[in-house]
Amino acid sequence: MPISSGGGGSSPLNIFDSANNTKLPLLANTAVQVLPANPNRKYAAIVVSSDAEITIALGGQTDSNTGVVTGVVIGEGIPLLGRGKSYEITSINLYTGQVSAICSVAASLSIVEGT
């Protein structure tokens, strides 16, 4: 599935042939890993699917034994202010590290990652 990286210029098309679609519940005041680090990531979309403000963090650390995510703070990152708000990772802002999220109330995210 080809995805255009923007309106013209020298940016190439960002083409990927595999996508993973998930829905992720979030608990109040508990950081979660939205996407693990993935050097093969070519695209991602993170969409708020509830009526909550969610902070997206490019980073965070997940303990491999407990699954606990640290280094993520409400309000310190990319704010998504309610249902339908989204953040996209494309060839223009390609980030392949861990993506995390946190919010002050129970919420959910819909996620697509293309590789």
N, C-alpha and C positions, 0 to 999 in steps of 0.2 A: 504494500500500500504506500504510494508516494505521498510525502507530506512536504509542502512548500515551506521553505524557511523564511519567506518574506517577500516583499514586493520588489523584485528585480535585483539589480546590483550583481556583485560577484558571488553571492552566497549560493552554494550548490543545493540541489534538492536533498532532503534528508530522507533516505529510503530505508524502510525496515520491512521485514517479512514475517515477523512474529510479534504478537501483542498479548499481554496478560492483563485481564480485566478483573478487578477485585473491589469489594466493599469492605471498609475497615471501621469497626466500632471504636470509639474513644471513650474512656472513662474520665470523669472530672479530675483535673489536676494530676493526671498521670501521662507522662510522655510515652510515645510509642514510635516504633520504627515504621515509617510509611513505605519506604523502599530501601532495601539494602544497597550498599555500594555495588555498582555494576559497571565494569569497564566497557561492556557491550551496549549500554543504554544509548539509544539514538533519539528517544522521545519519551516524554511522560506528561500526563495531565492529572492534576489532583483537584477534585471538585468537592465542595462542601455539599453534602446531601442531607443536611439538617439545619435547623434554625439556630446556629451557634457561631460565635466568633472563634476561629481556630488560628493558632500561630503555627506556621510552617517554618522549620529550621533546616537549612542546608548544613547538615552535620549532626552531632550527637554521637554518643557512644553506646552501643548495646553490649551488655555483659553476656558473653557466650554461654555462661552457666545458668544465669537467672532470667535472662531476657529483659532485664531492667535497663531502661534508657536513661542516661544522664547527660547533662550539658545542654538541656533544652528548658527555656524559661518562657512563660506566658508573656507576650508582648515584645519579645526579643527575637525578631525574625520577620517573616513575611505574613502580614495579617490578612486573613480571608474572612470577610465580614458578613457571613451568613449564607443561606441556601443559594446555590448556583454560582457562588464566587469561586474562582479557580486560579491555578498557577500552572503554567506550562513550561516544560523544559524542552527546548528545540536545539537545532544546530547553532543558533545564534547565542544561546546562553547555556550550552551543554555542560551539565554538571553530572558527574558519574559517581559521586560519593553518596554516603547515606543521607536520606531525607527523613526527617522526624516531624512529629506534630504534638501539640499539647493544647488543651482548652480548659476553661474553668467549669464547664458543665458537660454532661454526657452528650456525645455528638457522633457523627459518622462522616466518612469520606468515601467517595468513589474514585478509583485510581485506574489509570491505564499506563502501562509501560511498554514501549516498543523497543525491540532489539533486532 
